[in-house]
Amino acid sequence: MLKLAIFVGTTLGSYVGWWAGDALGFGFGWAFLMSGIGSMVGVYAGWKVGRKLAE
């Protein structure tokens, strides 16, 4: 369950980061960077949710 939560968090975080960079008109490079940052945030959030569900 933990791996699934991290996978979902990474996917959603990456998408939100890309969307935010594109919506703000930063261009491809910055959208890509924000997608990476969103992925890292998603891993952490997914890990926290997965740990909570495992209890």
PDB file as gemmi writes it, atoms N, CA and C in Angstrom:
CRYST1    1.000    1.000    1.000  90.00  90.00  90.00 P 1                      
ATOM      1  N   MET A   1       0.822  -1.188   0.000  1.00  0.00           N  
ATOM      2  CA  MET A   1       0.000   0.000   0.000  1.00  0.00           C  
ATOM      3  C   MET A   1       0.873   1.261   0.000  1.00  0.00           C  
ATOM      4  N   LEU A   2       1.990   1.182   0.681  1.00  0.00           N  
ATOM      5  CA  LEU A   2       2.882   2.339   0.760  1.00  0.00           C  
ATOM      6  C   LEU A   2       3.427   2.715  -0.617  1.00  0.00           C  
ATOM      7  N   LYS A   3       3.834   1.722  -1.388  1.00  0.00           N  
ATOM      8  CA  LYS A   3       4.380   1.997  -2.722  1.00  0.00           C  
ATOM      9  C   LYS A   3       3.325   2.594  -3.645  1.00  0.00           C  
ATOM     10  N   LEU A   4       2.097   2.125  -3.534  1.00  0.00           N  
ATOM     11  CA  LEU A   4       1.014   2.658  -4.350  1.00  0.00           C  
ATOM     12  C   LEU A   4       0.737   4.118  -3.986  1.00  0.00           C  
ATOM     13  N   ALA A   5       0.729   4.430  -2.699  1.00  0.00           N  
ATOM     14  CA  ALA A   5       0.492   5.808  -2.257  1.00  0.00           C  
ATOM     15  C   ALA A   5       1.612   6.730  -2.746  1.00  0.00           C  
ATOM     16  N   ILE A   6       2.846   6.264  -2.704  1.00  0.00           N  
ATOM     17  CA  ILE A   6       3.965   7.069  -3.188  1.00  0.00           C  
ATOM     18  C   ILE A   6       3.859   7.264  -4.700  1.00  0.00           C  
ATOM     19  N   PHE A   7       3.483   6.215  -5.426  1.00  0.00           N  
ATOM     20  CA  PHE A   7       3.326   6.321  -6.873  1.00  0.00           C  
ATOM     21  C   PHE A   7       2.245   7.334  -7.244  1.00  0.00           C  
ATOM     22  N   VAL A   8       1.113   7.258  -6.571  1.00  0.00           N  
ATOM     23  CA  VAL A   8       0.022   8.202  -6.848  1.00  0.00           C  
ATOM     24  C   VAL A   8       0.442   9.620  -6.473  1.00  0.00           C  
ATOM     25  N   GLY A   9       1.098   9.774  -5.343  1.00  0.00           N  
ATOM     26  CA  GLY A   9       1.571  11.095  -4.927  1.00  0.00           C  
ATOM     27  C   GLY A   9       2.564  11.682  -5.911  1.00  0.00           C  
ATOM     28  N   THR A  10       3.477  10.863  -6.406  1.00  0.00           N  
ATOM     29  CA  THR A  10       4.458  11.317  -7.383  1.00  0.00           C  
ATOM     30  C   THR A  10       3.793  11.740  -8.679  1.00  0.00           C  
ATOM     31  N   THR A  11       2.851  10.935  -9.143  1.00  0.00           N  
ATOM     32  CA  THR A  11       2.155  11.238 -10.388  1.00  0.00           C  
ATOM     33  C   THR A  11       1.363  12.539 -10.272  1.00  0.00           C  
ATOM     34  N   LEU A  12       0.591  12.668  -9.208  1.00  0.00           N  
ATOM     35  CA  LEU A  12      -0.216  13.880  -9.028  1.00  0.00           C  
ATOM     36  C   LEU A  12       0.657  15.110  -8.789  1.00  0.00           C  
ATOM     37  N   GLY A  13       1.695  14.960  -7.989  1.00  0.00           N  
ATOM     38  CA  GLY A  13       2.593  16.082  -7.732  1.00  0.00           C  
ATOM     39  C   GLY A  13       3.289  16.562  -8.983  1.00  0.00           C  
ATOM     40  N   SER A  14       3.722  15.629  -9.804  1.00  0.00           N  
ATOM     41  CA  SER A  14       4.377  15.981 -11.055  1.00  0.00           C  
ATOM     42  C   SER A  14       3.415  16.713 -11.986  1.00  0.00           C  
ATOM     43  N   TYR A  15       2.203  16.203 -12.081  1.00  0.00           N  
ATOM     44  CA  TYR A  15       1.214  16.841 -12.948  1.00  0.00           C  
ATOM     45  C   TYR A  15       0.875  18.254 -12.469  1.00  0.00           C  
ATOM     46  N   VAL A  16       0.664  18.410 -11.177  1.00  0.00           N  
ATOM     47  CA  VAL A  16       0.330  19.731 -10.635  1.00  0.00           C  
ATOM     48  C   VAL A  16       1.487  20.709 -10.838  1.00  0.00           C  
ATOM     49  N   GLY A  17       2.706  20.246 -10.644  1.00  0.00           N  
ATOM     50  CA  GLY A  17       3.870  21.102 -10.870  1.00  0.00           C  
ATOM     51  C   GLY A  17       3.973  21.547 -12.314  1.00  0.00           C  
ATOM     52  N   TRP A  18       3.781  20.612 -13.239  1.00  0.00           N  
ATOM     53  CA  TRP A  18       3.836  20.951 -14.661  1.00  0.00           C  
ATOM     54  C   TRP A  18       2.719  21.926 -15.019  1.00  0.00           C  
ATOM     55  N   TRP A  19       1.512  21.638 -14.529  1.00  0.00           N  
ATOM     56  CA  TRP A  19       0.363  22.488 -14.816  1.00  0.00           C  
ATOM     57  C   TRP A  19       0.596  23.911 -14.292  1.00  0.00           C  
ATOM     58  N   ALA A  20       1.122  24.040 -13.078  1.00  0.00           N  
ATOM     59  CA  ALA A  20       1.369  25.355 -12.499  1.00  0.00           C  
ATOM     60  C   ALA A  20       2.411  26.123 -13.318  1.00  0.00           C  
ATOM     61  N   GLY A  21       3.473  25.462 -13.711  1.00  0.00           N  
ATOM     62  CA  GLY A  21       4.495  26.121 -14.518  1.00  0.00           C  
ATOM     63  C   GLY A  21       3.966  26.553 -15.872  1.00  0.00           C  
ATOM     64  N   ASP A  22       3.144  25.728 -16.467  1.00  0.00           N  
ATOM     65  CA  ASP A  22       2.566  26.060 -17.766  1.00  0.00           C  
ATOM     66  C   ASP A  22       1.517  27.156 -17.636  1.00  0.00           C  
ATOM     67  N   ALA A  23       0.708  27.094 -16.595  1.00  0.00           N  
ATOM     68  CA  ALA A  23      -0.346  28.091 -16.397  1.00  0.00           C  
ATOM     69  C   ALA A  23       0.240  29.480 -16.123  1.00  0.00           C  
ATOM     70  N   LEU A  24       1.382  29.511 -15.479  1.00  0.00           N  
ATOM     71  CA  LEU A  24       2.018  30.792 -15.184  1.00  0.00           C  
ATOM     72  C   LEU A  24       2.844  31.303 -16.360  1.00  0.00           C  
ATOM     73  N   GLY A  25       2.937  30.507 -17.417  1.00  0.00           N  
ATOM     74  CA  GLY A  25       3.634  30.926 -18.627  1.00  0.00           C  
ATOM     75  C   GLY A  25       5.145  30.952 -18.498  1.00  0.00           C  
ATOM     76  N   PHE A  26       5.702  30.053 -17.707  1.00  0.00           N  
ATOM     77  CA  PHE A  26       7.143  30.047 -17.484  1.00  0.00           C  
ATOM     78  C   PHE A  26       7.932  29.395 -18.609  1.00  0.00           C  
ATOM     79  N   GLY A  27       7.291  28.657 -19.482  1.00  0.00           N  
ATOM     80  CA  GLY A  27       7.996  27.970 -20.556  1.00  0.00           C  
ATOM     81  C   GLY A  27       8.343  26.549 -20.172  1.00  0.00           C  
ATOM     82  N   PHE A  28       8.893  25.833 -21.159  1.00  0.00           N  
ATOM     83  CA  PHE A  28       9.150  24.401 -20.985  1.00  0.00           C  
ATOM     84  C   PHE A  28      10.135  24.109 -19.856  1.00  0.00           C  
ATOM     85  N   GLY A  29      11.245  24.821 -19.815  1.00  0.00           N  
ATOM     86  CA  GLY A  29      12.292  24.542 -18.824  1.00  0.00           C  
ATOM     87  C   GLY A  29      11.811  24.700 -17.394  1.00  0.00           C  
ATOM     88  N   TRP A  30      11.125  25.781 -17.130  1.00  0.00           N  
ATOM     89  CA  TRP A  30      10.628  26.015 -15.775  1.00  0.00           C  
ATOM     90  C   TRP A  30       9.488  25.073 -15.425  1.00  0.00           C  
ATOM     91  N   ALA A  31       8.632  24.748 -16.401  1.00  0.00           N  
ATOM     92  CA  ALA A  31       7.561  23.780 -16.149  1.00  0.00           C  
ATOM     93  C   ALA A  31       8.162  22.419 -15.806  1.00  0.00           C  
ATOM     94  N   PHE A  32       9.238  22.048 -16.503  1.00  0.00           N  
ATOM     95  CA  PHE A  32       9.916  20.788 -16.226  1.00  0.00           C  
ATOM     96  C   PHE A  32      10.507  20.792 -14.816  1.00  0.00           C  
ATOM     97  N   LEU A  33      11.125  21.893 -14.433  1.00  0.00           N  
ATOM     98  CA  LEU A  33      11.701  22.016 -13.095  1.00  0.00           C  
ATOM     99  C   LEU A  33      10.616  21.949 -12.022  1.00  0.00           C  
ATOM    100  N   MET A  34       9.524  22.641 -12.249  1.00  0.00           N  
ATOM    101  CA  MET A  34       8.434  22.617 -11.278  1.00  0.00           C  
ATOM    102  C   MET A  34       7.788  21.239 -11.203  1.00  0.00           C  
ATOM    103  N   SER A  35       7.789  20.508 -12.305  1.00  0.00           N  
ATOM    104  CA  SER A  35       7.291  19.146 -12.302  1.00  0.00           C  
ATOM    105  C   SER A  35       8.167  18.260 -11.416  1.00  0.00           C  
ATOM    106  N   GLY A  36       9.469  18.453 -11.489  1.00  0.00           N  
ATOM    107  CA  GLY A  36      10.382  17.697 -10.624  1.00  0.00           C  
ATOM    108  C   GLY A  36      10.193  18.014  -9.162  1.00  0.00           C  
ATOM    109  N   ILE A  37      10.003  19.276  -8.863  1.00  0.00           N  
ATOM    110  CA  ILE A  37       9.756  19.680  -7.475  1.00  0.00           C  
ATOM    111  C   ILE A  37       8.424  19.103  -6.996  1.00  0.00           C  
ATOM    112  N   GLY A  38       7.415  19.149  -7.867  1.00  0.00           N  
ATOM    113  CA  GLY A  38       6.123  18.563  -7.526  1.00  0.00           C  
ATOM    114  C   GLY A  38       6.222  17.070  -7.274  1.00  0.00           C  
ATOM    115  N   SER A  39       7.083  16.395  -8.024  1.00  0.00           N  
ATOM    116  CA  SER A  39       7.300  14.960  -7.811  1.00  0.00           C  
ATOM    117  C   SER A  39       7.884  14.693  -6.434  1.00  0.00           C  
ATOM    118  N   MET A  40       8.861  15.506  -6.034  1.00  0.00           N  
ATOM    119  CA  MET A  40       9.472  15.319  -4.715  1.00  0.00           C  
ATOM    120  C   MET A  40       8.465  15.562  -3.601  1.00  0.00           C  
ATOM    121  N   VAL A  41       7.645  16.587  -3.758  1.00  0.00           N  
ATOM    122  CA  VAL A  41       6.599  16.858  -2.773  1.00  0.00           C  
ATOM    123  C   VAL A  41       5.591  15.707  -2.762  1.00  0.00           C  
ATOM    124  N   GLY A  42       5.277  15.177  -3.943  1.00  0.00           N  
ATOM    125  CA  GLY A  42       4.352  14.059  -4.033  1.00  0.00           C  
ATOM    126  C   GLY A  42       4.871  12.793  -3.379  1.00  0.00           C  
ATOM    127  N   VAL A  43       6.166  12.543  -3.487  1.00  0.00           N  
ATOM    128  CA  VAL A  43       6.759  11.377  -2.814  1.00  0.00           C  
ATOM    129  C   VAL A  43       6.588  11.516  -1.305  1.00  0.00           C  
ATOM    130  N   TYR A  44       6.878  12.683  -0.783  1.00  0.00           N  
ATOM    131  CA  TYR A  44       6.749  12.900   0.661  1.00  0.00           C  
ATOM    132  C   TYR A  44       5.288  12.777   1.110  1.00  0.00           C  
ATOM    133  N   ALA A  45       4.380  13.410   0.363  1.00  0.00           N  
ATOM    134  CA  ALA A  45       2.964  13.354   0.721  1.00  0.00           C  
ATOM    135  C   ALA A  45       2.431  11.924   0.605  1.00  0.00           C  
ATOM    136  N   GLY A  46       2.819  11.222  -0.447  1.00  0.00           N  
ATOM    137  CA  GLY A  46       2.393   9.841  -0.606  1.00  0.00           C  
ATOM    138  C   GLY A  46       2.930   8.938   0.489  1.00  0.00           C  
ATOM    139  N   TRP A  47       4.158   9.187   0.895  1.00  0.00           N  
ATOM    140  CA  TRP A  47       4.751   8.412   1.983  1.00  0.00           C  
ATOM    141  C   TRP A  47       3.987   8.633   3.284  1.00  0.00           C  
ATOM    142  N   LYS A  48       3.652   9.902   3.559  1.00  0.00           N  
ATOM    143  CA  LYS A  48       2.902  10.215   4.785  1.00  0.00           C  
ATOM    144  C   LYS A  48       1.524   9.562   4.762  1.00  0.00           C  
ATOM    145  N   VAL A  49       0.842   9.656   3.615  1.00  0.00           N  
ATOM    146  CA  VAL A  49      -0.495   9.048   3.499  1.00  0.00           C  
ATOM    147  C   VAL A  49      -0.400   7.528   3.604  1.00  0.00           C  
ATOM    148  N   GLY A  50       0.576   6.937   2.955  1.00  0.00           N  
ATOM    149  CA  GLY A  50       0.754   5.490   3.009  1.00  0.00           C  
ATOM    150  C   GLY A  50       1.027   4.994   4.418  1.00  0.00           C  
ATOM    151  N   ARG A  51       1.829   5.721   5.159  1.00  0.00           N  
ATOM    152  CA  ARG A  51       2.116   5.349   6.549  1.00  0.00           C  
ATOM    153  C   ARG A  51       0.856   5.438   7.401  1.00  0.00           C  
ATOM    154  N   LYS A  52       0.057   6.482   7.140  1.00  0.00           N  
ATOM    155  CA  LYS A  52      -1.173   6.667   7.905  1.00  0.00           C  
ATOM    156  C   LYS A  52      -2.176   5.539   7.596  1.00  0.00           C  
ATOM    157  N   LEU A  53      -2.246   5.135   6.324  1.00  0.00           N  
ATOM    158  CA  LEU A  53      -3.162   4.057   5.960  1.00  0.00           C  
ATOM    159  C   LEU A  53      -2.713   2.711   6.492  1.00  0.00           C  
ATOM    160  N   ALA A  54      -1.421   2.535   6.701  1.00  0.00           N  
ATOM    161  CA  ALA A  54      -0.897   1.260   7.186  1.00  0.00           C  
ATOM    162  C   ALA A  54      -1.158   1.058   8.674  1.00  0.00           C  
ATOM    163  N   GLU A  55      -1.497   2.106   9.371  1.00  0.00           N  
ATOM    164  CA  GLU A  55      -1.738   1.977  10.819  1.00  0.00           C  
ATOM    165  C   GLU A  55      -2.997   1.220  11.132  1.00  0.00           C  
TER     166      GLU A  55                                                      
END                                                                             
